[in-house]
């Protein structure tokens, strides 16, 4: 889990008294799915469209030995 989970949970409970961990997860799931799709799209654009390297000295494809 992330380090700010307790802080986020306290903020949610402040505004919705009966909130629990499941409520927080169900509220954040659409945002998490959106960020997953956005970062995968950004990675594909970075590597396959722009042809930029993933990192210093890191090839995108490894040859089969």
C-alpha positions in Angstrom: 0.0 0.0 0.0 1.0 3.6 -0.3 2.4 5.7 2.5 -0.4 8.3 2.4 -3.2 5.7 2.7 -4.0 6.7 6.3 -4.1 10.4 5.4 -6.5 9.8 2.5 -8.6 7.5 4.6 -8.9 10.1 7.4 -9.9 12.7 4.8 -12.6 10.4 3.4 -13.9 9.6 6.8 -14.1 13.3 7.6 -16.7 13.8 4.8 -18.4 10.4 4.9 -18.6 8.9 8.4 -19.5 5.3 7.4 -16.6 5.0 4.9 -14.2 2.1 5.1 -11.3 0.6 3.1 -13.7 -0.9 0.6 -15.3 2.5 0.0 -12.0 4.1 -0.6 -10.9 1.4 -3.0 -14.2 1.5 -4.9 -14.0 5.3 -5.2 -10.4 5.3 -6.5 -10.7 2.3 -8.9 -11.9 4.4 -11.9 -9.0 6.8 -11.4 -6.5 3.9 -11.2 -7.9 2.3 -14.4 -7.7 5.7 -16.2 -4.1 6.2 -15.1 -3.1 2.6 -16.1 -4.5 3.1 -19.6 -2.9 6.6 -19.9 0.5 5.5 -18.8 0.5 2.5 -21.2 -0.5 4.8 -24.1 2.2 7.2 -23.2 4.8 4.4 -23.1 3.6 3.1 -26.5 3.9 6.6 -28.0 7.3 7.2 -26.4 8.8 3.9 -27.6 7.0 3.0 -30.8 5.9 6.3 -32.3 8.7 8.6 -31.3 11.4 5.9 -31.2 13.0 7.1 -28.0 14.9 4.7 -25.8 13.4 3.4 -22.6 16.4 4.3 -20.6 20.2 5.0 -20.9 21.7 2.0 -22.7 18.5 -0.1 -22.5 17.4 -1.5 -25.8 13.7 -1.8 -26.5 13.9 -5.2 -28.0 16.3 -8.0 -27.1 17.5 -10.3 -29.9 16.7 -14.0 -29.5 20.0 -15.9 -28.9 
